[in-house]
Amino acid sequence: MTETASRPTLEAVAARAGVSRATASRVVNGGDGVREPLVERVRRAVEELGYVPNQAARSLVTRRHDAVAVVIAEPETRVFADPFFALQLRGISKELTAHDSQLVLLLTEGRDDHARVGRYLAGGHVDGALVFSLHLDDPLPELIHGAGVPTVFGGRPGWGDGARRAVYVDSDNRGGAREAVRHLVGLGRTRVAHITGALDQTSAVDRLDGFRDVMGDADPRLVVEGDFTPAGGERAMRELLERCPDVDAVFAANDLTASGALRVLRERGRRVPDDVAVIGFDDMLPVAEQTDPPLTTVRQDIEEMGRLMARLLLQDLDRRAGKQGADGGPAGVVLPTTLVRRVSA
């Protein structure tokens, strides 16, 4: 057996730095009112001794847990199969790590999970929540509102009654869709179809609206509902070819949908882009560069969306704590999109 060394205490840090325990505590816990030379001495003592603050004690002083819940309103089979979520989580994690805050991942398989997430958030375990992939009938916003937890949403929330102020980060889904469809029309395509995403999500509705902005009174048979998955893209593409065999272009709601559509077109002997041009949405490189042929798509900066969500939440937490220089920030941030041209269109 080996004797375990005792952990350095705050008193030891104060003694090494030559300051009072109260001064050392203010520095370690991020308090104000300590002169910079003393701050440096305490930080140097913390590093030399390898002192690790007691989180429970620190929370009593700062009223912060240095933890943020990331709530994804999707089952884990979807989350771990779709690179969109990995990119958004990467952006969130980078921003939280830079501010010494922990990420707590919460997924929802069904209604029982919604209640569990609501109880967890109301229990005071985290400082705030980042929530994305909401569906229009999702009870999570009400549960989170009831928990009183500062929240930033990924994507434009679906309620439009003005009764609740929602801080959110989104991409210009409608504008990106318009650019994609205009590109297809500019190629001389006359039978342009759209495979939508799940229409209980605002991103899918906005992209459908962008398609309609350009195509106007297009044949309604040229719009088929998908679900943002490759299997949904395959199913919708088969249905589309049965409805409209003369289709010569497809705007898919995301890259995964487009990848499924491309597989069906290849099975049916349709050449891309010669017979049918295809455009996706997202520009997720593991997908868009590896489809056959490589996919023309609308790029949204998914990782940056995650980073901005975390930044807005942290700014809100600082504002609530009365930290100097902190402001409330905008209610919503909409990032621009760009069309990335590859072989498929």
FITI-878382 format. One record per residue (C-alpha): residue number from 0; z, x, y. Coordinates in steps of 0.25 Angstrom, whole numbers, padded with zeros to 4 digits. Each point is the difference from the previous one (the first is absolute). Layout:
FITI-878382
zanu num->NUM | zz->Z | xx->X | yy->Y
...
//
This chain:
FITI-878382
zanu num->0 | zz->0000 | xx->0000 | yy->0000
zanu num->1 | zz->-0003 | xx->0004 | yy->0014
zanu num->2 | zz->0009 | xx->-0003 | yy->0012
zanu num->3 | zz->-0008 | xx->-0009 | yy->0010
zanu num->4 | zz->0000 | xx->0005 | yy->0014
zanu num->5 | zz->0006 | xx->-0010 | yy->0010
zanu num->6 | zz->-0009 | xx->-0006 | yy->0010
zanu num->7 | zz->0001 | xx->0005 | yy->0014
zanu num->8 | zz->0007 | xx->-0009 | yy->0010
zanu num->9 | zz->-0002 | xx->-0005 | yy->0014
zanu num->10 | zz->0013 | xx->0007 | yy->0004
zanu num->11 | zz->-0006 | xx->0013 | yy->-0006
zanu num->12 | zz->-0013 | xx->-0002 | yy->0008
zanu num->13 | zz->0009 | xx->-0002 | yy->0013
zanu num->14 | zz->0008 | xx->0013 | yy->-0003
zanu num->15 | zz->-0013 | xx->0008 | yy->-0002
zanu num->16 | zz->-0006 | xx->-0005 | yy->0013
zanu num->17 | zz->0013 | xx->0001 | yy->0008
zanu num->18 | zz->0000 | xx->-0014 | yy->0004
zanu num->19 | zz->0009 | xx->-0013 | yy->-0002
zanu num->20 | zz->-0003 | xx->-0009 | yy->-0012
zanu num->21 | zz->-0004 | xx->-0011 | yy->0009
zanu num->22 | zz->-0011 | xx->0009 | yy->0006
zanu num->23 | zz->-0005 | xx->0004 | yy->-0013
zanu num->24 | zz->0000 | xx->-0014 | yy->-0005
zanu num->25 | zz->-0008 | xx->-0005 | yy->0013
zanu num->26 | zz->-0011 | xx->0011 | yy->-0003
zanu num->27 | zz->-0001 | xx->-0002 | yy->-0015
zanu num->28 | zz->-0001 | xx->-0015 | yy->0002
zanu num->29 | zz->-0010 | xx->0000 | yy->0011
zanu num->30 | zz->0009 | xx->-0004 | yy->0012
zanu num->31 | zz->-0002 | xx->0004 | yy->0014
zanu num->32 | zz->0009 | xx->0007 | yy->0011
zanu num->33 | zz->0000 | xx->0014 | yy->-0006
zanu num->34 | zz->-0004 | xx->0012 | yy->0007
zanu num->35 | zz->-0013 | xx->0007 | yy->-0006
zanu num->36 | zz->0007 | xx->0013 | yy->-0003
zanu num->37 | zz->0011 | xx->-0007 | yy->-0008
zanu num->38 | zz->-0011 | xx->-0008 | yy->-0007
zanu num->39 | zz->-0006 | xx->0013 | yy->-0004
zanu num->40 | zz->0013 | xx->0006 | yy->-0005
zanu num->41 | zz->0003 | xx->-0013 | yy->-0009
zanu num->42 | zz->-0014 | xx->0000 | yy->-0005
zanu num->43 | zz->0001 | xx->0015 | yy->-0004
zanu num->44 | zz->0013 | xx->-0003 | yy->-0007
zanu num->45 | zz->-0006 | xx->-0011 | yy->-0008
zanu num->46 | zz->-0011 | xx->0008 | yy->-0005
zanu num->47 | zz->0009 | xx->0012 | yy->-0003
zanu num->48 | zz->0010 | xx->-0008 | yy->-0008
zanu num->49 | zz->-0010 | xx->-0009 | yy->-0006
zanu num->50 | zz->0007 | xx->-0012 | yy->0005
zanu num->51 | zz->-0005 | xx->-0014 | yy->-0004
zanu num->52 | zz->0005 | xx->-0012 | yy->0008
zanu num->53 | zz->0007 | xx->-0011 | yy->-0008
zanu num->54 | zz->-0010 | xx->-0012 | yy->0002
zanu num->55 | zz->0011 | xx->-0011 | yy->-0001
zanu num->56 | zz->0008 | xx->0007 | yy->0010
zanu num->57 | zz->-0012 | xx->0003 | yy->0009
zanu num->58 | zz->-0004 | xx->-0015 | yy->-0001
zanu num->59 | zz->0013 | xx->-0004 | yy->0006
zanu num->60 | zz->-0002 | xx->0008 | yy->0012
zanu num->61 | zz->-0015 | xx->-0002 | yy->0002
zanu num->62 | zz->-0001 | xx->-0014 | yy->-0006
zanu num->63 | zz->-0013 | xx->0005 | yy->-0006
zanu num->64 | zz->-0003 | xx->0002 | yy->-0015
zanu num->65 | zz->-0012 | xx->0009 | yy->0002
zanu num->66 | zz->-0007 | xx->-0008 | yy->-0010
zanu num->67 | zz->-0012 | xx->-0009 | yy->0001
zanu num->68 | zz->-0005 | xx->-0011 | yy->-0009
zanu num->69 | zz->-0015 | xx->0000 | yy->-0003
zanu num->70 | zz->-0003 | xx->-0014 | yy->-0006
zanu num->71 | zz->-0013 | xx->-0002 | yy->-0006
zanu num->72 | zz->-0003 | xx->-0015 | yy->-0004
zanu num->73 | zz->-0008 | xx->0003 | yy->-0012
zanu num->74 | zz->0003 | xx->0003 | yy->-0015
zanu num->75 | zz->0002 | xx->0014 | yy->-0004
zanu num->76 | zz->-0013 | xx->-0001 | yy->-0009
zanu num->77 | zz->-0008 | xx->-0002 | yy->0013
zanu num->78 | zz->0008 | xx->0010 | yy->0008
zanu num->79 | zz->-0002 | xx->0012 | yy->-0009
zanu num->80 | zz->-0014 | xx->-0003 | yy->-0003
zanu num->81 | zz->-0005 | xx->-0001 | yy->0014
zanu num->82 | zz->-0001 | xx->0013 | yy->0008
zanu num->83 | zz->0001 | xx->-0008 | yy->0013
zanu num->84 | zz->0015 | xx->-0001 | yy->-0002
zanu num->85 | zz->0001 | xx->0014 | yy->-0004
zanu num->86 | zz->-0006 | xx->0004 | yy->0013
zanu num->87 | zz->0008 | xx->-0009 | yy->0009
zanu num->88 | zz->0013 | xx->0005 | yy->-0007
zanu num->89 | zz->-0004 | xx->0014 | yy->0002
zanu num->90 | zz->-0001 | xx->-0003 | yy->0015
zanu num->91 | zz->0014 | xx->-0007 | yy->0000
zanu num->92 | zz->0006 | xx->0011 | yy->-0008
zanu num->93 | zz->-0005 | xx->0011 | yy->0009
zanu num->94 | zz->0006 | xx->-0007 | yy->0013
zanu num->95 | zz->0013 | xx->-0003 | yy->-0006
zanu num->96 | zz->0002 | xx->0014 | yy->-0006
zanu num->97 | zz->-0003 | xx->0006 | yy->0014
zanu num->98 | zz->0012 | xx->-0009 | yy->0005
zanu num->99 | zz->0009 | xx->0003 | yy->-0012
zanu num->100 | zz->0000 | xx->-0014 | yy->-0005
zanu num->101 | zz->-0002 | xx->-0005 | yy->-0014
zanu num->102 | zz->-0010 | xx->-0009 | yy->-0006
zanu num->103 | zz->0005 | xx->-0012 | yy->-0009
zanu num->104 | zz->-0012 | xx->-0006 | yy->-0007
zanu num->105 | zz->0002 | xx->-0015 | yy->-0004
zanu num->106 | zz->-0011 | xx->-0008 | yy->-0007
zanu num->107 | zz->-0002 | xx->-0015 | yy->-0003
zanu num->108 | zz->-0005 | xx->-0005 | yy->-0013
zanu num->109 | zz->0004 | xx->-0015 | yy->0002
zanu num->110 | zz->0009 | xx->-0009 | yy->0008
zanu num->111 | zz->0013 | xx->0005 | yy->-0007
zanu num->112 | zz->-0004 | xx->0014 | yy->0006
zanu num->113 | zz->-0001 | xx->-0006 | yy->0014
zanu num->114 | zz->0014 | xx->-0005 | yy->0000
zanu num->115 | zz->0005 | xx->0013 | yy->-0006
zanu num->116 | zz->-0007 | xx->0008 | yy->0012
zanu num->117 | zz->0006 | xx->-0010 | yy->0010
zanu num->118 | zz->0014 | xx->0002 | yy->-0006
zanu num->119 | zz->-0002 | xx->0015 | yy->0000
zanu num->120 | zz->-0005 | xx->0001 | yy->0015
zanu num->121 | zz->0012 | xx->-0009 | yy->0004
zanu num->122 | zz->0010 | xx->0009 | yy->-0007
zanu num->123 | zz->-0001 | xx->0010 | yy->0011
zanu num->124 | zz->-0006 | xx->0011 | yy->-0009
zanu num->125 | zz->-0011 | xx->0004 | yy->0009
zanu num->126 | zz->-0003 | xx->0002 | yy->0015
zanu num->127 | zz->-0013 | xx->-0008 | yy->0000
zanu num->128 | zz->-0012 | xx->-0005 | yy->-0008
zanu num->129 | zz->-0015 | xx->0003 | yy->-0001
zanu num->130 | zz->-0007 | xx->-0011 | yy->-0006
zanu num->131 | zz->-0015 | xx->-0001 | yy->-0004
zanu num->132 | zz->-0010 | xx->-0008 | yy->-0009
zanu num->133 | zz->0006 | xx->-0013 | yy->0004
zanu num->134 | zz->-0006 | xx->-0013 | yy->-0005
zanu num->135 | zz->-0001 | xx->-0012 | yy->0009
zanu num->136 | zz->0010 | xx->-0008 | yy->-0009
zanu num->137 | zz->0010 | xx->0012 | yy->-0001
zanu num->138 | zz->0015 | xx->-0004 | yy->0002
zanu num->139 | zz->0003 | xx->0015 | yy->0003
zanu num->140 | zz->-0002 | xx->-0001 | yy->0016
zanu num->141 | zz->0011 | xx->-0012 | yy->0000
zanu num->142 | zz->0009 | xx->0008 | yy->-0009
zanu num->143 | zz->-0001 | xx->0013 | yy->0008
zanu num->144 | zz->0002 | xx->-0008 | yy->0013
zanu num->145 | zz->0012 | xx->-0006 | yy->-0006
zanu num->146 | zz->0006 | xx->0013 | yy->-0004
zanu num->147 | zz->-0002 | xx->0005 | yy->0015
zanu num->148 | zz->-0006 | xx->0013 | yy->-0004
zanu num->149 | zz->-0009 | xx->0007 | yy->0010
zanu num->150 | zz->-0014 | xx->-0001 | yy->-0006
zanu num->151 | zz->-0014 | xx->0005 | yy->0002
zanu num->152 | zz->-0012 | xx->-0007 | yy->-0008
zanu num->153 | zz->-0012 | xx->0007 | yy->-0005
zanu num->154 | zz->-0012 | xx->-0009 | yy->0003
zanu num->155 | zz->0000 | xx->-0012 | yy->0010
zanu num->156 | zz->0010 | xx->-0010 | yy->-0004
zanu num->157 | zz->-0006 | xx->-0014 | yy->-0004
zanu num->158 | zz->0009 | xx->-0009 | yy->0009
zanu num->159 | zz->-0006 | xx->-0003 | yy->0013
zanu num->160 | zz->0011 | xx->-0009 | yy->0006
zanu num->161 | zz->0005 | xx->0010 | yy->0010
zanu num->162 | zz->0014 | xx->-0004 | yy->-0004
zanu num->163 | zz->0003 | xx->0014 | yy->-0006
zanu num->164 | zz->-0004 | xx->0013 | yy->0006
zanu num->165 | zz->-0006 | xx->0009 | yy->-0011
zanu num->166 | zz->-0002 | xx->0015 | yy->0002
zanu num->167 | zz->-0011 | xx->0004 | yy->-0009
zanu num->168 | zz->-0011 | xx->0011 | yy->-0002
zanu num->169 | zz->-0014 | xx->-0004 | yy->-0005
zanu num->170 | zz->-0015 | xx->0004 | yy->0001
zanu num->171 | zz->-0011 | xx->-0006 | yy->0007
zanu num->172 | zz->-0004 | xx->-0008 | yy->-0013
zanu num->173 | zz->-0009 | xx->-0010 | yy->0007
zanu num->174 | zz->-0007 | xx->0011 | yy->0009
zanu num->175 | zz->-0002 | xx->0009 | yy->-0012
zanu num->176 | zz->-0006 | xx->-0012 | yy->-0008
zanu num->177 | zz->-0010 | xx->-0003 | yy->0011
zanu num->178 | zz->-0004 | xx->0015 | yy->0001
zanu num->179 | zz->-0003 | xx->0000 | yy->-0015
zanu num->180 | zz->-0008 | xx->-0013 | yy->0000
zanu num->181 | zz->-0008 | xx->0004 | yy->0012
zanu num->182 | zz->-0003 | xx->0013 | yy->-0008
zanu num->183 | zz->-0006 | xx->-0008 | yy->-0011
zanu num->184 | zz->-0008 | xx->-0009 | yy->0009
zanu num->185 | zz->-0005 | xx->0012 | yy->0007
zanu num->186 | zz->-0005 | xx->0005 | yy->-0014
zanu num->187 | zz->-0009 | xx->-0012 | yy->0000
zanu num->188 | zz->0008 | xx->-0007 | yy->-0010
zanu num->189 | zz->-0001 | xx->-0016 | yy->0001
zanu num->190 | zz->0009 | xx->-0005 | yy->-0012
zanu num->191 | zz->0013 | xx->0007 | yy->0004
zanu num->192 | zz->0012 | xx->-0005 | yy->-0009
zanu num->193 | zz->0015 | xx->0002 | yy->0002
zanu num->194 | zz->0010 | xx->0002 | yy->-0011
zanu num->195 | zz->0014 | xx->-0004 | yy->0007
zanu num->196 | zz->0013 | xx->0005 | yy->-0003
zanu num->197 | zz->0012 | xx->-0009 | yy->-0003
zanu num->198 | zz->-0001 | xx->-0010 | yy->0010
zanu num->199 | zz->0015 | xx->-0003 | yy->0001
zanu num->200 | zz->0000 | xx->0014 | yy->0007
zanu num->201 | zz->-0003 | xx->0001 | yy->0015
zanu num->202 | zz->-0008 | xx->0013 | yy->-0002
zanu num->203 | zz->-0010 | xx->-0007 | yy->-0010
zanu num->204 | zz->-0001 | xx->-0012 | yy->0010
zanu num->205 | zz->-0003 | xx->0009 | yy->0012
zanu num->206 | zz->-0011 | xx->0007 | yy->-0008
zanu num->207 | zz->-0006 | xx->-0013 | yy->-0004
zanu num->208 | zz->0000 | xx->-0004 | yy->0015
zanu num->209 | zz->-0007 | xx->0013 | yy->0003
zanu num->210 | zz->-0011 | xx->-0003 | yy->-0010
zanu num->211 | zz->-0002 | xx->-0014 | yy->0006
zanu num->212 | zz->0000 | xx->0006 | yy->0014
zanu num->213 | zz->-0013 | xx->0007 | yy->-0004
zanu num->214 | zz->-0006 | xx->-0009 | yy->-0010
zanu num->215 | zz->0003 | xx->-0013 | yy->0007
zanu num->216 | zz->-0005 | xx->-0012 | yy->-0009
zanu num->217 | zz->-0004 | xx->0008 | yy->-0012
zanu num->218 | zz->-0001 | xx->-0006 | yy->-0014
zanu num->219 | zz->0014 | xx->-0004 | yy->-0004
zanu num->220 | zz->-0003 | xx->0004 | yy->-0014
zanu num->221 | zz->-0001 | xx->0015 | yy->0005
zanu num->222 | zz->0015 | xx->0000 | yy->0002
zanu num->223 | zz->0009 | xx->0002 | yy->-0013
zanu num->224 | zz->0015 | xx->0001 | yy->0000
zanu num->225 | zz->0005 | xx->0013 | yy->-0007
zanu num->226 | zz->0014 | xx->0006 | yy->0000
zanu num->227 | zz->-0001 | xx->0014 | yy->0005
zanu num->228 | zz->-0001 | xx->0006 | yy->-0015
zanu num->229 | zz->-0011 | xx->0006 | yy->-0008
zanu num->230 | zz->0001 | xx->-0012 | yy->-0010
zanu num->231 | zz->-0001 | xx->-0010 | yy->0011
zanu num->232 | zz->-0012 | xx->0008 | yy->0006
zanu num->233 | zz->-0007 | xx->-0001 | yy->-0014
zanu num->234 | zz->0003 | xx->-0015 | yy->-0002
zanu num->235 | zz->-0005 | xx->-0003 | yy->0014
zanu num->236 | zz->-0012 | xx->0008 | yy->-0001
zanu num->237 | zz->-0004 | xx->-0007 | yy->-0013
zanu num->238 | zz->0002 | xx->-0013 | yy->0007
zanu num->239 | zz->-0008 | xx->0004 | yy->0012
zanu num->240 | zz->-0012 | xx->0004 | yy->-0008
zanu num->241 | zz->0000 | xx->-0013 | yy->-0008
zanu num->242 | zz->0001 | xx->-0008 | yy->0014
zanu num->243 | zz->-0010 | xx->0009 | yy->0007
zanu num->244 | zz->-0009 | xx->0009 | yy->-0008
zanu num->245 | zz->-0007 | xx->0005 | yy->0012
zanu num->246 | zz->0012 | xx->0006 | yy->0007
zanu num->247 | zz->-0004 | xx->0013 | yy->0006
zanu num->248 | zz->0013 | xx->0005 | yy->0006
zanu num->249 | zz->0015 | xx->-0002 | yy->-0002
zanu num->250 | zz->0012 | xx->0003 | yy->0009
zanu num->251 | zz->0012 | xx->0001 | yy->-0008
zanu num->252 | zz->0014 | xx->-0002 | yy->0005
zanu num->253 | zz->0005 | xx->0013 | yy->-0005
zanu num->254 | zz->-0005 | xx->0013 | yy->-0007
zanu num->255 | zz->0007 | xx->-0005 | yy->-0013
zanu num->256 | zz->-0008 | xx->-0013 | yy->0000
zanu num->257 | zz->-0013 | xx->0008 | yy->0004
zanu num->258 | zz->0002 | xx->0009 | yy->-0013
zanu num->259 | zz->0001 | xx->-0012 | yy->-0009
zanu num->260 | zz->-0013 | xx->-0006 | yy->0007
zanu num->261 | zz->-0007 | xx->0013 | yy->-0002
zanu num->262 | zz->0003 | xx->0000 | yy->-0015
zanu num->263 | zz->-0006 | xx->-0014 | yy->-0002
zanu num->264 | zz->-0012 | xx->0003 | yy->0008
zanu num->265 | zz->-0002 | xx->0012 | yy->-0008
zanu num->266 | zz->0001 | xx->-0008 | yy->-0013
zanu num->267 | zz->-0010 | xx->-0010 | yy->0005
zanu num->268 | zz->-0010 | xx->0011 | yy->0003
zanu num->269 | zz->0001 | xx->-0002 | yy->0016
zanu num->270 | zz->-0002 | xx->0013 | yy->0007
zanu num->271 | zz->0009 | xx->0004 | yy->0011
zanu num->272 | zz->-0004 | xx->0001 | yy->0011
zanu num->273 | zz->-0014 | xx->-0003 | yy->-0003
zanu num->274 | zz->0002 | xx->-0014 | yy->-0005
zanu num->275 | zz->0014 | xx->-0003 | yy->0005
zanu num->276 | zz->0007 | xx->0007 | yy->0011
zanu num->277 | zz->0015 | xx->0001 | yy->-0001
zanu num->278 | zz->0011 | xx->0002 | yy->0010
zanu num->279 | zz->0015 | xx->0001 | yy->-0002
zanu num->280 | zz->0012 | xx->0001 | yy->0009
zanu num->281 | zz->0012 | xx->0010 | yy->0000
zanu num->282 | zz->-0007 | xx->0013 | yy->-0003
zanu num->283 | zz->0010 | xx->0004 | yy->-0011
zanu num->284 | zz->-0006 | xx->0013 | yy->-0004
zanu num->285 | zz->0004 | xx->0000 | yy->-0014
zanu num->286 | zz->-0008 | xx->-0013 | yy->-0001
zanu num->287 | zz->-0011 | xx->0001 | yy->0010
zanu num->288 | zz->-0005 | xx->0014 | yy->-0003
zanu num->289 | zz->0000 | xx->-0002 | yy->-0015
zanu num->290 | zz->-0007 | xx->-0013 | yy->-0002
zanu num->291 | zz->-0015 | xx->0000 | yy->-0005
zanu num->292 | zz->-0006 | xx->0001 | yy->0010
zanu num->293 | zz->0010 | xx->0005 | yy->0011
zanu num->294 | zz->0005 | xx->-0011 | yy->0008
zanu num->295 | zz->-0004 | xx->-0003 | yy->0015
zanu num->296 | zz->0013 | xx->-0007 | yy->0005
zanu num->297 | zz->0009 | xx->-0003 | yy->0012
zanu num->298 | zz->0010 | xx->0010 | yy->0002
zanu num->299 | zz->0014 | xx->-0004 | yy->0004
zanu num->300 | zz->0011 | xx->0011 | yy->0002
zanu num->301 | zz->0010 | xx->-0005 | yy->-0011
zanu num->302 | zz->0009 | xx->0011 | yy->0000
zanu num->303 | zz->0001 | xx->0000 | yy->0016
zanu num->304 | zz->0003 | xx->-0015 | yy->-0002
zanu num->305 | zz->0012 | xx->0003 | yy->-0008
zanu num->306 | zz->0005 | xx->0011 | yy->0009
zanu num->307 | zz->-0001 | xx->-0009 | yy->0012
zanu num->308 | zz->0008 | xx->-0011 | yy->-0007
zanu num->309 | zz->0011 | xx->0010 | yy->-0002
zanu num->310 | zz->-0001 | xx->0006 | yy->0014
zanu num->311 | zz->0001 | xx->-0014 | yy->0006
zanu num->312 | zz->0012 | xx->-0004 | yy->-0008
zanu num->313 | zz->0008 | xx->0013 | yy->0003
zanu num->314 | zz->-0003 | xx->-0002 | yy->0015
zanu num->315 | zz->0006 | xx->-0014 | yy->-0001
zanu num->316 | zz->0012 | xx->0005 | yy->-0007
zanu num->317 | zz->0002 | xx->0011 | yy->0010
zanu num->318 | zz->-0002 | xx->-0011 | yy->0011
zanu num->319 | zz->0011 | xx->-0009 | yy->-0007
zanu num->320 | zz->0009 | xx->0012 | yy->0000
zanu num->321 | zz->-0002 | xx->0002 | yy->0015
zanu num->322 | zz->-0006 | xx->0014 | yy->-0002
zanu num->323 | zz->-0005 | xx->0006 | yy->0013
zanu num->324 | zz->-0015 | xx->-0001 | yy->0001
zanu num->325 | zz->-0002 | xx->-0010 | yy->-0011
zanu num->326 | zz->-0008 | xx->-0012 | yy->0004
zanu num->327 | zz->-0004 | xx->-0013 | yy->-0008
zanu num->328 | zz->-0015 | xx->0004 | yy->-0002
zanu num->329 | zz->-0011 | xx->-0010 | yy->-0002
zanu num->330 | zz->0000 | xx->-0013 | yy->-0008
zanu num->331 | zz->-0012 | xx->0004 | yy->-0007
zanu num->332 | zz->-0009 | xx->0012 | yy->-0002
zanu num->333 | zz->-0015 | xx->-0001 | yy->-0005
zanu num->334 | zz->-0007 | xx->0012 | yy->-0004
zanu num->335 | zz->-0015 | xx->0002 | yy->0001
zanu num->336 | zz->-0009 | xx->0001 | yy->-0012
zanu num->337 | zz->-0013 | xx->0008 | yy->-0002
zanu num->338 | zz->-0012 | xx->-0002 | yy->-0009
zanu num->339 | zz->-0001 | xx->0012 | yy->-0010
zanu num->340 | zz->-0015 | xx->0000 | yy->-0005
zanu num->341 | zz->-0002 | xx->0005 | yy->-0014
zanu num->342 | zz->-0011 | xx->-0003 | yy->-0010
zanu num->343 | zz->0003 | xx->-0015 | yy->-0004
zanu num->344 | zz->-0005 | xx->-0005 | yy->0014
//
